[in-house]
Amino acid sequence: MSRKKGLGRGLGAILGEVRSAYEKEIPKKEMVEIDVDAIRTNPFQPRKHFDEESLQELAESIKSHGLLQPVVVIEDLDGYVLIAGERRLRASKIAGLSKIKAVVAEIDKAKFREFALIENIQREDLKPLDLAQSYKELIEEYGITQEQLASIVKKSRTHITNTLRLLGLCDYTKSALQAGKITPGHAKVLVGLKESEQKILTDTVVDQKLSVRELEGLIRKIKKARTVTKSDNATLLSKELQSLVERLQNLGFKAKALKNGVQILFESEKDMELFRSHFS
């Protein structure tokens, strides 16, 4: 079980360190070329999906122009461990490079997970579900609120909340979102629906190319129909119970309708025997 960290020099400091790794001017002596096969990926990398077409495009760019931004690694006993730049490393391998430019950073290995999380949320191309998972892990790791996280990563509280809500989708809808078949806007309004409804509506969005507004209208109709059906069922049940009460009363029993049933008052053993004779 991981130990919760206070904000102090925790998350805020890590965010600053990662940002400076990209923004500061790095002296040439800190830049090295490393065999791509000598670099192991960060085992705590939260990004699960790397778009193959996008990787291929980056690989072609690297072939033509070289790697413009180095990856960040730390030294390990048997080589190096990647801290930031897995997409660039993958594309470099696709491009057929045997070596890659890298900055060898002096970072505590205990910060592997935090650096991977922060490096990811600073990327514009991160998939919505991967971003949501990164937010979730940061909140759990540091024991902070959504509002505190919003302040640290410079996003609105609404953005944090809506992104985290995506984790509540069923697996079918998550797959559609991850594949880009539906947008985060579509996914947001599907959260909270039954799994069967999510699947049907996800397919409807894809097949009919519905906009988010059109999907919202369709969901409103479904919820209205659900409310009407529930009301109709309640009315039908009430009528059936009242009919049963009238029948019992006509037979001489003391009965009354309750919300979901009927109450019968037996005043003697004879009443019970009479009831058995009519309904056994």
Long-range contacts (C-beta under 8 A, 24 or more apart in sequence): 2-141, 4-141, 4-142, 4-143, 5-141, 5-142, 5-143, 6-142, 7-142, 7-144, 7-148, 7-152, 10-142, 11-114, 11-118, 11-138, 11-142, 11-144, 11-152, 12-152, 14-111, 14-114, 14-115, 14-118, 15-118, 15-152, 15-153, 17-107, 17-115, 18-84, 18-115, 18-118, 18-119, 18-122, 19-122, 21-72, 21-84, 21-103, 21-105, 22-69, 22-84, 26-70, 26-103, 30-103, 30-104, 31-70, 31-101, 31-102, 31-103, 32-101, 32-102, 32-103, 32-104, 33-99, 33-100, 33-101, 33-102, 34-73, 34-80, 34-99, 34-100, 34-102, 35-98, 35-99, 36-89, 36-92, 36-93, 36-97, 36-98, 36-99, 36-100, 38-79, 38-80, 39-71, 39-73, 39-79, 39-80, 39-81, 39-82, 39-89, 39-100, 39-102, 40-76, 40-79, 40-80, 40-81, 40-82, 41-81, 41-82, 41-86, 41-89, 42-81, 42-82, 42-83, 42-86, 42-112, 42-113, 42-115, 42-116, 43-112, 44-112, 44-113, 44-116, 44-117, 45-86, 45-116, 45-120, 46-116, 46-117, 46-120, 46-130, 46-133, 46-134, 46-137, 47-86, 47-120, 47-126, 47-127, 47-130, 48-127, 48-130, 49-127, 49-130, 49-178, 50-86, 50-87, 50-90, 54-87, 54-125, 55-87, 55-90, 55-91, 55-94, 56-91, 56-94, 58-87, 58-88, 58-91, 59-91, 59-92, 59-94, 59-95, 60-95, 62-88, 62-91, 62-92, 62-95, 62-97, 63-95, 63-96, 67-92, 67-97, 67-100, 67-101, 70-100, 70-101, 70-102, 70-103, 71-100, 71-101, 71-102, 71-103, 72-102, 72-103, 72-105, 73-102, 73-103, 73-104, 73-105, 74-104, 74-105, 74-106, 74-107, 74-109, 75-104, 76-109, 80-104, 81-109, 81-112, 83-107, 83-112, 83-115, 83-116, 83-119, 84-115, 84-116, 84-119, 85-119, 87-125, 113-137, 113-141, 114-138, 114-141, 117-141, 121-153, 127-178, 128-163, 128-166, 128-177, 128-184, 128-187, 129-166, 129-167, 129-174, 129-177, 129-178, 131-163, 132-163, 132-164, 132-166, 132-167, 133-167, 135-160, 135-163, 135-164, 136-164, 136-167, 162-188, 165-191, 166-191, 168-192, 169-198, 170-195, 170-198, 170-199, 172-198, 172-199, 172-202, 173-198, 173-199, 173-202, 176-202, 176-206, 181-205, 181-206, 182-206, 183-212, 185-212, 186-210, 186-212, 186-215, 189-215, 189-216, 189-219, 190-215, 190-219, 193-219, 197-222, 251-278
